[in-house]
């Protein structure tokens, strides 16, 4: 398990409220989300300077 996978897993488990991803790691994290099937379980909010903040998608949680 790589560093970003651990961060996203903690987010999905509810251990953290959000994960901040710097611009340089965005494509790595997005690829991980697609690969693991987690893409629709999180919502990404783009911020100034290329930073993205991911939070759990509460609507996706209620449909399971």
CHARMM-style PDB file with segment names, atoms N, HN, CA, C and O in Angstrom:
ATOM      1  N   UNK     1       0.863  -1.186   0.000  1.00  0.00      PROA
ATOM      2  CA  UNK     1       0.000   0.000   0.000  1.00  0.00      PROA
ATOM      3  C   UNK     1       0.899   1.236   0.000  1.00  0.00      PROA
ATOM      4  O   UNK     1       1.770   1.384   0.857  1.00  0.00      PROA
ATOM      5  N   UNK     2       0.678   2.110  -0.962  1.00  0.00      PROA
ATOM      6  HN  UNK     2      -0.030   1.989  -1.658  1.00  0.00      PROA
ATOM      7  CA  UNK     2       1.503   3.316  -1.012  1.00  0.00      PROA
ATOM      8  C   UNK     2       0.925   4.399  -0.091  1.00  0.00      PROA
ATOM      9  O   UNK     2      -0.141   4.232   0.500  1.00  0.00      PROA
ATOM     10  N   UNK     3       1.644   5.487   0.009  1.00  0.00      PROA
ATOM     11  HN  UNK     3       2.511   5.622  -0.471  1.00  0.00      PROA
ATOM     12  CA  UNK     3       1.271   6.589   0.911  1.00  0.00      PROA
ATOM     13  C   UNK     3      -0.125   7.134   0.608  1.00  0.00      PROA
ATOM     14  O   UNK     3      -0.925   7.335   1.522  1.00  0.00      PROA
ATOM     15  N   UNK     4      -0.417   7.371  -0.668  1.00  0.00      PROA
ATOM     16  HN  UNK     4       0.232   7.207  -1.410  1.00  0.00      PROA
ATOM     17  CA  UNK     4      -1.713   7.954  -1.028  1.00  0.00      PROA
ATOM     18  C   UNK     4      -2.849   6.966  -0.822  1.00  0.00      PROA
ATOM     19  O   UNK     4      -3.950   7.356  -0.433  1.00  0.00      PROA
ATOM     20  N   UNK     5      -2.593   5.707  -1.078  1.00  0.00      PROA
ATOM     21  HN  UNK     5      -1.699   5.390  -1.394  1.00  0.00      PROA
ATOM     22  CA  UNK     5      -3.619   4.695  -0.843  1.00  0.00      PROA
ATOM     23  C   UNK     5      -4.002   4.666   0.632  1.00  0.00      PROA
ATOM     24  O   UNK     5      -5.180   4.545   0.969  1.00  0.00      PROA
ATOM     25  N   UNK     6      -3.012   4.777   1.508  1.00  0.00      PROA
ATOM     26  HN  UNK     6      -2.055   4.875   1.235  1.00  0.00      PROA
ATOM     27  CA  UNK     6      -3.281   4.806   2.952  1.00  0.00      PROA
ATOM     28  C   UNK     6      -4.091   6.044   3.331  1.00  0.00      PROA
ATOM     29  O   UNK     6      -5.010   5.951   4.144  1.00  0.00      PROA
ATOM     30  N   UNK     7      -3.764   7.202   2.755  1.00  0.00      PROA
ATOM     31  HN  UNK     7      -3.018   7.278   2.094  1.00  0.00      PROA
ATOM     32  CA  UNK     7      -4.508   8.434   3.048  1.00  0.00      PROA
ATOM     33  C   UNK     7      -5.965   8.320   2.599  1.00  0.00      PROA
ATOM     34  O   UNK     7      -6.877   8.697   3.335  1.00  0.00      PROA
ATOM     35  N   UNK     8      -6.178   7.802   1.397  1.00  0.00      PROA
ATOM     36  HN  UNK     8      -5.437   7.496   0.799  1.00  0.00      PROA
ATOM     37  CA  UNK     8      -7.542   7.677   0.874  1.00  0.00      PROA
ATOM     38  C   UNK     8      -8.319   6.638   1.676  1.00  0.00      PROA
ATOM     39  O   UNK     8      -9.503   6.831   1.948  1.00  0.00      PROA
ATOM     40  N   UNK     9      -7.678   5.555   2.051  1.00  0.00      PROA
ATOM     41  HN  UNK     9      -6.716   5.399   1.829  1.00  0.00      PROA
ATOM     42  CA  UNK     9      -8.357   4.531   2.847  1.00  0.00      PROA
ATOM     43  C   UNK     9      -8.811   5.103   4.188  1.00  0.00      PROA
ATOM     44  O   UNK     9      -9.916   4.807   4.644  1.00  0.00      PROA
ATOM     45  N   UNK    10      -7.978   5.912   4.817  1.00  0.00      PROA
ATOM     46  HN  UNK    10      -7.081   6.153   4.447  1.00  0.00      PROA
ATOM     47  CA  UNK    10      -8.365   6.564   6.078  1.00  0.00      PROA
ATOM     48  C   UNK    10      -9.551   7.495   5.864  1.00  0.00      PROA
ATOM     49  O   UNK    10     -10.430   7.588   6.721  1.00  0.00      PROA
ATOM     50  N   UNK    11      -9.582   8.184   4.725  1.00  0.00      PROA
ATOM     51  HN  UNK    11      -8.868   8.108   4.029  1.00  0.00      PROA
ATOM     52  CA  UNK    11     -10.710   9.051   4.392  1.00  0.00      PROA
ATOM     53  C   UNK    11     -11.989   8.225   4.244  1.00  0.00      PROA
ATOM     54  O   UNK    11     -13.024   8.576   4.810  1.00  0.00      PROA
ATOM     55  N   UNK    12     -11.920   7.149   3.498  1.00  0.00      PROA
ATOM     56  HN  UNK    12     -11.079   6.864   3.038  1.00  0.00      PROA
ATOM     57  CA  UNK    12     -13.092   6.307   3.270  1.00  0.00      PROA
ATOM     58  C   UNK    12     -13.567   5.632   4.556  1.00  0.00      PROA
ATOM     59  O   UNK    12     -14.761   5.390   4.729  1.00  0.00      PROA
ATOM     60  N   UNK    13     -12.636   5.330   5.450  1.00  0.00      PROA
ATOM     61  HN  UNK    13     -11.666   5.527   5.310  1.00  0.00      PROA
ATOM     62  CA  UNK    13     -12.984   4.706   6.730  1.00  0.00      PROA
ATOM     63  C   UNK    13     -13.566   5.710   7.723  1.00  0.00      PROA
ATOM     64  O   UNK    13     -14.095   5.322   8.764  1.00  0.00      PROA
ATOM     65  N   UNK    14     -13.468   7.007   7.398  1.00  0.00      PROA
ATOM     66  HN  UNK    14     -13.038   7.322   6.552  1.00  0.00      PROA
ATOM     67  CA  UNK    14     -13.991   8.036   8.285  1.00  0.00      PROA
ATOM     68  C   UNK    14     -13.014   8.485   9.358  1.00  0.00      PROA
ATOM     69  O   UNK    14     -13.392   9.208  10.280  1.00  0.00      PROA
ATOM     70  N   UNK    15     -11.756   8.063   9.246  1.00  0.00      PROA
ATOM     71  HN  UNK    15     -11.449   7.476   8.497  1.00  0.00      PROA
ATOM     72  CA  UNK    15     -10.744   8.458  10.226  1.00  0.00      PROA
ATOM     73  C   UNK    15     -10.320   9.909  10.070  1.00  0.00      PROA
ATOM     74  O   UNK    15      -9.908  10.546  11.039  1.00  0.00      PROA
ATOM     75  N   UNK    16     -10.420  10.437   8.844  1.00  0.00      PROA
ATOM     76  HN  UNK    16     -10.755   9.919   8.056  1.00  0.00      PROA
ATOM     77  CA  UNK    16     -10.110  11.842   8.568  1.00  0.00      PROA
ATOM     78  C   UNK    16     -11.253  12.433   7.749  1.00  0.00      PROA
ATOM     79  O   UNK    16     -11.958  11.707   7.048  1.00  0.00      PROA
ATOM     80  N   UNK    17     -11.435  13.742   7.835  1.00  0.00      PROA
ATOM     81  HN  UNK    17     -10.862  14.332   8.405  1.00  0.00      PROA
ATOM     82  CA  UNK    17     -12.518  14.423   7.122  1.00  0.00      PROA
ATOM     83  C   UNK    17     -12.161  14.753   5.672  1.00  0.00      PROA
ATOM     84  O   UNK    17     -13.029  14.785   4.800  1.00  0.00      PROA
ATOM     85  N   UNK    18     -10.864  15.000   5.429  1.00  0.00      PROA
ATOM     86  HN  UNK    18     -10.159  14.974   6.138  1.00  0.00      PROA
ATOM     87  CA  UNK    18     -10.440  15.379   4.089  1.00  0.00      PROA
ATOM     88  C   UNK    18      -8.978  15.034   3.871  1.00  0.00      PROA
ATOM     89  O   UNK    18      -8.206  14.867   4.815  1.00  0.00      PROA
ATOM     90  N   UNK    19      -8.622  14.931   2.602  1.00  0.00      PROA
ATOM     91  HN  UNK    19      -9.249  15.066   1.835  1.00  0.00      PROA
ATOM     92  CA  UNK    19      -7.237  14.676   2.200  1.00  0.00      PROA
ATOM     93  C   UNK    19      -6.863  15.755   1.198  1.00  0.00      PROA
ATOM     94  O   UNK    19      -7.548  15.946   0.193  1.00  0.00      PROA
ATOM     95  N   UNK    20      -5.770  16.462   1.478  1.00  0.00      PROA
ATOM     96  HN  UNK    20      -5.213  16.307   2.295  1.00  0.00      PROA
ATOM     97  CA  UNK    20      -5.289  17.526   0.596  1.00  0.00      PROA
ATOM     98  C   UNK    20      -4.183  16.971  -0.296  1.00  0.00      PROA
ATOM     99  O   UNK    20      -3.184  16.435   0.183  1.00  0.00      PROA
ATOM    100  N   UNK    21      -4.385  17.113  -1.595  1.00  0.00      PROA
ATOM    101  HN  UNK    21      -5.196  17.549  -1.984  1.00  0.00      PROA
ATOM    102  CA  UNK    21      -3.437  16.578  -2.581  1.00  0.00      PROA
ATOM    103  C   UNK    21      -2.800  17.737  -3.337  1.00  0.00      PROA
ATOM    104  O   UNK    21      -3.511  18.520  -3.967  1.00  0.00      PROA
ATOM    105  N   UNK    22      -1.474  17.863  -3.288  1.00  0.00      PROA
ATOM    106  HN  UNK    22      -0.897  17.227  -2.776  1.00  0.00      PROA
ATOM    107  CA  UNK    22      -0.804  18.920  -4.060  1.00  0.00      PROA
ATOM    108  C   UNK    22      -0.878  18.646  -5.553  1.00  0.00      PROA
ATOM    109  O   UNK    22      -1.087  17.513  -5.988  1.00  0.00      PROA
ATOM    110  N   UNK    23      -0.705  19.696  -6.317  1.00  0.00      PROA
ATOM    111  HN  UNK    23      -0.535  20.616  -5.964  1.00  0.00      PROA
ATOM    112  CA  UNK    23      -0.795  19.624  -7.779  1.00  0.00      PROA
ATOM    113  C   UNK    23       0.084  18.517  -8.355  1.00  0.00      PROA
ATOM    114  O   UNK    23      -0.339  17.800  -9.262  1.00  0.00      PROA
ATOM    115  N   UNK    24       1.288  18.375  -7.842  1.00  0.00      PROA
ATOM    116  HN  UNK    24       1.632  18.957  -7.106  1.00  0.00      PROA
ATOM    117  CA  UNK    24       2.233  17.399  -8.392  1.00  0.00      PROA
ATOM    118  C   UNK    24       1.776  15.951  -8.211  1.00  0.00      PROA
ATOM    119  O   UNK    24       2.229  15.071  -8.943  1.00  0.00      PROA
ATOM    120  N   UNK    25       0.896  15.692  -7.258  1.00  0.00      PROA
ATOM    121  HN  UNK    25       0.529  16.407  -6.663  1.00  0.00      PROA
ATOM    122  CA  UNK    25       0.438  14.331  -6.990  1.00  0.00      PROA
ATOM    123  C   UNK    25      -0.978  14.054  -7.483  1.00  0.00      PROA
ATOM    124  O   UNK    25      -1.496  12.953  -7.297  1.00  0.00      PROA
ATOM    125  N   UNK    26      -1.609  15.050  -8.113  1.00  0.00      PROA
ATOM    126  HN  UNK    26      -1.189  15.944  -8.264  1.00  0.00      PROA
ATOM    127  CA  UNK    26      -3.003  14.886  -8.521  1.00  0.00      PROA
ATOM    128  C   UNK    26      -3.220  13.680  -9.429  1.00  0.00      PROA
ATOM    129  O   UNK    26      -4.107  12.867  -9.168  1.00  0.00      PROA
ATOM    130  N   UNK    27      -2.432  13.552 -10.481  1.00  0.00      PROA
ATOM    131  HN  UNK    27      -1.711  14.212 -10.693  1.00  0.00      PROA
ATOM    132  CA  UNK    27      -2.624  12.444 -11.422  1.00  0.00      PROA
ATOM    133  C   UNK    27      -2.365  11.087 -10.777  1.00  0.00      PROA
ATOM    134  O   UNK    27      -3.024  10.104 -11.114  1.00  0.00      PROA
ATOM    135  N   UNK    28      -1.425  11.029  -9.866  1.00  0.00      PROA
ATOM    136  HN  UNK    28      -0.889  11.828  -9.592  1.00  0.00      PROA
ATOM    137  CA  UNK    28      -1.158   9.785  -9.140  1.00  0.00      PROA
ATOM    138  C   UNK    28      -2.370   9.376  -8.318  1.00  0.00      PROA
ATOM    139  O   UNK    28      -2.786   8.218  -8.339  1.00  0.00      PROA
ATOM    140  N   UNK    29      -2.932  10.337  -7.597  1.00  0.00      PROA
ATOM    141  HN  UNK    29      -2.594  11.278  -7.580  1.00  0.00      PROA
ATOM    142  CA  UNK    29      -4.086  10.051  -6.740  1.00  0.00      PROA
ATOM    143  C   UNK    29      -5.303   9.723  -7.594  1.00  0.00      PROA
ATOM    144  O   UNK    29      -6.044   8.791  -7.282  1.00  0.00      PROA
ATOM    145  N   UNK    30      -5.514  10.467  -8.651  1.00  0.00      PROA
ATOM    146  HN  UNK    30      -4.913  11.224  -8.905  1.00  0.00      PROA
ATOM    147  CA  UNK    30      -6.674  10.189  -9.513  1.00  0.00      PROA
ATOM    148  C   UNK    30      -6.574   8.796 -10.120  1.00  0.00      PROA
ATOM    149  O   UNK    30      -7.568   8.072 -10.169  1.00  0.00      PROA
ATOM    150  N   UNK    31      -5.401   8.415 -10.576  1.00  0.00      PROA
ATOM    151  HN  UNK    31      -4.593   9.003 -10.536  1.00  0.00      PROA
ATOM    152  CA  UNK    31      -5.202   7.076 -11.118  1.00  0.00      PROA
ATOM    153  C   UNK    31      -5.483   6.006 -10.066  1.00  0.00      PROA
ATOM    154  O   UNK    31      -6.068   4.966 -10.370  1.00  0.00      PROA
ATOM    155  N   UNK    32      -5.071   6.260  -8.846  1.00  0.00      PROA
ATOM    156  HN  UNK    32      -4.596   7.105  -8.599  1.00  0.00      PROA
ATOM    157  CA  UNK    32      -5.329   5.335  -7.743  1.00  0.00      PROA
ATOM    158  C   UNK    32      -6.834   5.195  -7.497  1.00  0.00      PROA
ATOM    159  O   UNK    32      -7.337   4.087  -7.310  1.00  0.00      PROA
ATOM    160  N   UNK    33      -7.547   6.326  -7.498  1.00  0.00      PROA
ATOM    161  HN  UNK    33      -7.139   7.226  -7.650  1.00  0.00      PROA
ATOM    162  CA  UNK    33      -8.993   6.299  -7.278  1.00  0.00      PROA
ATOM    163  C   UNK    33      -9.705   5.488  -8.358  1.00  0.00      PROA
ATOM    164  O   UNK    33     -10.633   4.733  -8.065  1.00  0.00      PROA
ATOM    165  N   UNK    34      -9.271   5.645  -9.598  1.00  0.00      PROA
ATOM    166  HN  UNK    34      -8.518   6.258  -9.836  1.00  0.00      PROA
ATOM    167  CA  UNK    34      -9.872   4.900 -10.711  1.00  0.00      PROA
ATOM    168  C   UNK    34      -9.539   3.414 -10.586  1.00  0.00      PROA
ATOM    169  O   UNK    34     -10.413   2.558 -10.719  1.00  0.00      PROA
ATOM    170  N   UNK    35      -8.273   3.124 -10.329  1.00  0.00      PROA
ATOM    171  HN  UNK    35      -7.563   3.820 -10.221  1.00  0.00      PROA
ATOM    172  CA  UNK    35      -7.805   1.738 -10.240  1.00  0.00      PROA
ATOM    173  C   UNK    35      -8.513   0.961  -9.127  1.00  0.00      PROA
ATOM    174  O   UNK    35      -8.861  -0.206  -9.308  1.00  0.00      PROA
ATOM    175  N   UNK    36      -8.722   1.598  -7.996  1.00  0.00      PROA
ATOM    176  HN  UNK    36      -8.440   2.546  -7.849  1.00  0.00      PROA
ATOM    177  CA  UNK    36      -9.336   0.931  -6.837  1.00  0.00      PROA
ATOM    178  C   UNK    36     -10.861   0.966  -6.858  1.00  0.00      PROA
ATOM    179  O   UNK    36     -11.507   0.331  -6.024  1.00  0.00      PROA
ATOM    180  N   UNK    37     -11.443   1.707  -7.809  1.00  0.00      PROA
ATOM    181  HN  UNK    37     -10.918   2.222  -8.486  1.00  0.00      PROA
ATOM    182  CA  UNK    37     -12.892   1.820  -7.860  1.00  0.00      PROA
ATOM    183  C   UNK    37     -13.455   2.779  -6.821  1.00  0.00      PROA
ATOM    184  O   UNK    37     -14.622   2.676  -6.444  1.00  0.00      PROA
ATOM    185  N   UNK    38     -12.640   3.697  -6.364  1.00  0.00      PROA
ATOM    186  HN  UNK    38     -11.691   3.781  -6.670  1.00  0.00      PROA
ATOM    187  CA  UNK    38     -13.032   4.647  -5.319  1.00  0.00      PROA
ATOM    188  C   UNK    38     -13.455   6.000  -5.874  1.00  0.00      PROA
ATOM    189  O   UNK    38     -13.811   6.894  -5.107  1.00  0.00      PROA
ATOM    190  N   UNK    39     -13.422   6.164  -7.175  1.00  0.00      PROA
ATOM    191  HN  UNK    39     -13.132   5.437  -7.798  1.00  0.00      PROA
ATOM    192  CA  UNK    39     -13.626   7.474  -7.787  1.00  0.00      PROA
ATOM    193  C   UNK    39     -14.948   8.118  -7.375  1.00  0.00      PROA
ATOM    194  O   UNK    39     -14.995   9.323  -7.131  1.00  0.00      PROA
ATOM    195  N   UNK    40     -16.017   7.334  -7.295  1.00  0.00      PROA
ATOM    196  HN  UNK    40     -15.979   6.355  -7.493  1.00  0.00      PROA
ATOM    197  CA  UNK    40     -17.323   7.919  -6.976  1.00  0.00      PROA
ATOM    198  C   UNK    40     -17.605   7.942  -5.474  1.00  0.00      PROA
ATOM    199  O   UNK    40     -18.659   8.415  -5.048  1.00  0.00      PROA
ATOM    200  N   UNK    41     -16.673   7.438  -4.676  1.00  0.00      PROA
ATOM    201  HN  UNK    41     -15.817   7.054  -5.022  1.00  0.00      PROA
ATOM    202  CA  UNK    41     -16.824   7.472  -3.228  1.00  0.00      PROA
ATOM    203  C   UNK    41     -16.251   8.746  -2.614  1.00  0.00      PROA
ATOM    204  O   UNK    41     -16.414   8.999  -1.421  1.00  0.00      PROA
ATOM    205  N   UNK    42     -15.576   9.545  -3.445  1.00  0.00      PROA
ATOM    206  HN  UNK    42     -15.443   9.339  -4.414  1.00  0.00      PROA
ATOM    207  CA  UNK    42     -14.987  10.794  -2.972  1.00  0.00      PROA
ATOM    208  C   UNK    42     -15.402  11.939  -3.887  1.00  0.00      PROA
ATOM    209  O   UNK    42     -15.782  11.734  -5.040  1.00  0.00      PROA
ATOM    210  N   UNK    43     -15.320  13.146  -3.342  1.00  0.00      PROA
ATOM    211  HN  UNK    43     -15.012  13.312  -2.406  1.00  0.00      PROA
ATOM    212  CA  UNK    43     -15.576  14.359  -4.115  1.00  0.00      PROA
ATOM    213  C   UNK    43     -14.326  15.219  -4.010  1.00  0.00      PROA
ATOM    214  O   UNK    43     -13.845  15.501  -2.913  1.00  0.00      PROA
ATOM    215  N   UNK    44     -13.805  15.632  -5.157  1.00  0.00      PROA
ATOM    216  HN  UNK    44     -14.196  15.403  -6.049  1.00  0.00      PROA
ATOM    217  CA  UNK    44     -12.624  16.483  -5.178  1.00  0.00      PROA
ATOM    218  C   UNK    44     -13.001  17.927  -5.414  1.00  0.00      PROA
ATOM    219  O   UNK    44     -13.827  18.234  -6.274  1.00  0.00      PROA
ATOM    220  N   UNK    45     -12.390  18.812  -4.646  1.00  0.00      PROA
ATOM    221  HN  UNK    45     -11.719  18.562  -3.948  1.00  0.00      PROA
ATOM    222  CA  UNK    45     -12.615  20.251  -4.788  1.00  0.00      PROA
ATOM    223  C   UNK    45     -11.292  20.902  -5.165  1.00  0.00      PROA
ATOM    224  O   UNK    45     -10.338  20.897  -4.388  1.00  0.00      PROA
ATOM    225  N   UNK    46     -11.250  21.461  -6.366  1.00  0.00      PROA
ATOM    226  HN  UNK    46     -12.025  21.465  -6.998  1.00  0.00      PROA
ATOM    227  CA  UNK    46     -10.026  22.113  -6.844  1.00  0.00      PROA
ATOM    228  C   UNK    46      -9.875  23.473  -6.186  1.00  0.00      PROA
ATOM    229  O   UNK    46     -10.827  24.249  -6.103  1.00  0.00      PROA
ATOM    230  N   UNK    47      -8.686  23.745  -5.728  1.00  0.00      PROA
ATOM    231  HN  UNK    47      -7.913  23.115  -5.796  1.00  0.00      PROA
ATOM    232  CA  UNK    47      -8.368  25.028  -5.090  1.00  0.00      PROA
ATOM    233  C   UNK    47      -7.339  25.780  -5.922  1.00  0.00      PROA
ATOM    234  O   UNK    47      -6.759  25.238  -6.862  1.00  0.00      PROA
ATOM    235  N   UNK    48      -7.132  27.008  -5.566  1.00  0.00      PROA
ATOM    236  HN  UNK    48      -7.604  27.448  -4.802  1.00  0.00      PROA
ATOM    237  CA  UNK    48      -6.159  27.858  -6.245  1.00  0.00      PROA
ATOM    238  C   UNK    48      -4.769  27.235  -6.162  1.00  0.00      PROA
ATOM    239  O   UNK    48      -4.364  26.752  -5.104  1.00  0.00      PROA
ATOM    240  N   UNK    49      -4.051  27.248  -7.258  1.00  0.00      PROA
ATOM    241  HN  UNK    49      -4.380  27.640  -8.117  1.00  0.00      PROA
ATOM    242  CA  UNK    49      -2.683  26.741  -7.283  1.00  0.00      PROA
ATOM    243  C   UNK    49      -2.583  25.260  -7.591  1.00  0.00      PROA
ATOM    244  O   UNK    49      -1.496  24.688  -7.518  1.00  0.00      PROA
ATOM    245  N   UNK    50      -3.697  24.628  -7.934  1.00  0.00      PROA
ATOM    246  HN  UNK    50      -4.580  25.092  -7.994  1.00  0.00      PROA
ATOM    247  CA  UNK    50      -3.656  23.230  -8.324  1.00  0.00      PROA
ATOM    248  C   UNK    50      -3.850  22.234  -7.201  1.00  0.00      PROA
ATOM    249  O   UNK    50      -3.785  21.027  -7.433  1.00  0.00      PROA
ATOM    250  N   UNK    51      -4.085  22.708  -5.992  1.00  0.00      PROA
ATOM    251  HN  UNK    51      -4.137  23.689  -5.803  1.00  0.00      PROA
ATOM    252  CA  UNK    51      -4.330  21.821  -4.861  1.00  0.00      PROA
ATOM    253  C   UNK    51      -5.756  21.280  -4.968  1.00  0.00      PROA
ATOM    254  O   UNK    51      -6.676  22.015  -5.327  1.00  0.00      PROA
ATOM    255  N   UNK    52      -5.937  19.998  -4.656  1.00  0.00      PROA
ATOM    256  HN  UNK    52      -5.190  19.401  -4.364  1.00  0.00      PROA
ATOM    257  CA  UNK    52      -7.270  19.383  -4.648  1.00  0.00      PROA
ATOM    258  C   UNK    52      -7.533  18.823  -3.261  1.00  0.00      PROA
ATOM    259  O   UNK    52      -6.677  18.163  -2.672  1.00  0.00      PROA
ATOM    260  N   UNK    53      -8.723  19.094  -2.745  1.00  0.00      PROA
ATOM    261  HN  UNK    53      -9.418  19.631  -3.223  1.00  0.00      PROA
ATOM    262  CA  UNK    53      -9.135  18.562  -1.448  1.00  0.00      PROA
ATOM    263  C   UNK    53     -10.211  17.513  -1.697  1.00  0.00      PROA
ATOM    264  O   UNK    53     -11.252  17.800  -2.287  1.00  0.00      PROA
ATOM    265  N   UNK    54      -9.944  16.299  -1.239  1.00  0.00      PROA
ATOM    266  HN  UNK    54      -9.098  16.066  -0.759  1.00  0.00      PROA
ATOM    267  CA  UNK    54     -10.903  15.207  -1.385  1.00  0.00      PROA
ATOM    268  C   UNK    54     -11.637  14.989  -0.070  1.00  0.00      PROA
ATOM    269  O   UNK    54     -11.040  14.995   1.007  1.00  0.00      PROA
ATOM    270  N   UNK    55     -12.954  14.796  -0.186  1.00  0.00      PROA
ATOM    271  HN  UNK    55     -13.439  14.791  -1.060  1.00  0.00      PROA
ATOM    272  CA  UNK    55     -13.807  14.457   0.951  1.00  0.00      PROA
ATOM    273  C   UNK    55     -14.656  13.265   0.546  1.00  0.00      PROA
ATOM    274  O   UNK    55     -14.837  12.999  -0.642  1.00  0.00      PROA
ATOM    275  N   UNK    56     -15.179  12.543   1.539  1.00  0.00      PROA
ATOM    276  HN  UNK    56     -15.032  12.759   2.505  1.00  0.00      PROA
ATOM    277  CA  UNK    56     -16.069  11.423   1.225  1.00  0.00      PROA
ATOM    278  C   UNK    56     -17.335  11.936   0.555  1.00  0.00      PROA
ATOM    279  O   UNK    56     -17.836  13.006   0.902  1.00  0.00      PROA
ATOM    280  N   UNK    57     -17.845  11.186  -0.391  1.00  0.00      PROA
ATOM    281  HN  UNK    57     -17.438  10.317  -0.673  1.00  0.00      PROA
ATOM    282  CA  UNK    57     -19.089  11.506  -1.062  1.00  0.00      PROA
ATOM    283  C   UNK    57     -20.210  10.870  -0.226  1.00  0.00      PROA
ATOM    284  O   UNK    57     -20.476   9.673  -0.336  1.00  0.00      PROA
ATOM    285  N   UNK    58     -20.848  11.673   0.594  1.00  0.00      PROA
ATOM    286  HN  UNK    58     -20.632  12.646   0.684  1.00  0.00      PROA
ATOM    287  CA  UNK    58     -21.878  11.161   1.489  1.00  0.00      PROA
ATOM    288  C   UNK    58     -23.051  10.573   0.724  1.00  0.00      PROA
ATOM    289  O   UNK    58     -23.688   9.643   1.217  1.00  0.00      PROA
ATOM    290  N   UNK    59     -23.356  11.075  -0.450  1.00  0.00      PROA
ATOM    291  HN  UNK    59     -22.839  11.832  -0.851  1.00  0.00      PROA
ATOM    292  CA  UNK    59     -24.449  10.530  -1.255  1.00  0.00      PROA
ATOM    293  C   UNK    59     -24.118   9.121  -1.724  1.00  0.00      PROA
ATOM    294  O   UNK    59     -25.006   8.271  -1.782  1.00  0.00      PROA
ATOM    295  N   UNK    60     -22.883   8.860  -2.053  1.00  0.00      PROA
ATOM    296  HN  UNK    60     -22.162   9.550  -2.006  1.00  0.00      PROA
ATOM    297  CA  UNK    60     -22.468   7.522  -2.468  1.00  0.00      PROA
ATOM    298  C   UNK    60     -22.553   6.559  -1.288  1.00  0.00      PROA
ATOM    299  O   UNK    60     -22.855   5.381  -1.478  1.00  0.00      PROA
ATOM    300  N   UNK    61     -22.293   7.040  -0.080  1.00  0.00      PROA
ATOM    301  HN  UNK    61     -22.048   7.997   0.074  1.00  0.00      PROA
ATOM    302  CA  UNK    61     -22.336   6.202   1.101  1.00  0.00      PROA
ATOM    303  C   UNK    61     -23.746   5.696   1.389  1.00  0.00      PROA
ATOM    304  O   UNK    61     -23.918   4.570   1.857  1.00  0.00      PROA
ATOM    305  N   UNK    62     -24.755   6.520   1.111  1.00  0.00      PROA
ATOM    306  HN  UNK    62     -24.615   7.435   0.730  1.00  0.00      PROA
ATOM    307  CA  UNK    62     -26.125   6.140   1.420  1.00  0.00      PROA
ATOM    308  C   UNK    62     -26.714   5.164   0.414  1.00  0.00      PROA
ATOM    309  O   UNK    62     -27.728   4.524   0.694  1.00  0.00      PROA
ATOM    310  N   UNK    63     -26.090   5.041  -0.759  1.00  0.00      PROA
ATOM    311  HN  UNK    63     -25.266   5.560  -0.987  1.00  0.00      PROA
ATOM    312  CA  UNK    63     -26.631   4.153  -1.783  1.00  0.00      PROA
ATOM    313  C   UNK    63     -26.112   2.727  -1.652  1.00  0.00      PROA
ATOM    314  O   UNK    63     -26.579   1.834  -2.359  1.00  0.00      PROA
ATOM    315  N   UNK    64     -25.170   2.505  -0.771  1.00  0.00      PROA
ATOM    316  HN  UNK    64     -24.791   3.230  -0.197  1.00  0.00      PROA
ATOM    317  CA  UNK    64     -24.600   1.150  -0.620  1.00  0.00      PROA
ATOM    318  C   UNK    64     -25.465   0.283   0.254  1.00  0.00      PROA
ATOM    319  OT1 UNK    64     -25.137  -0.881   0.487  1.00  0.00      PROA
TER     320      UNK     64
END
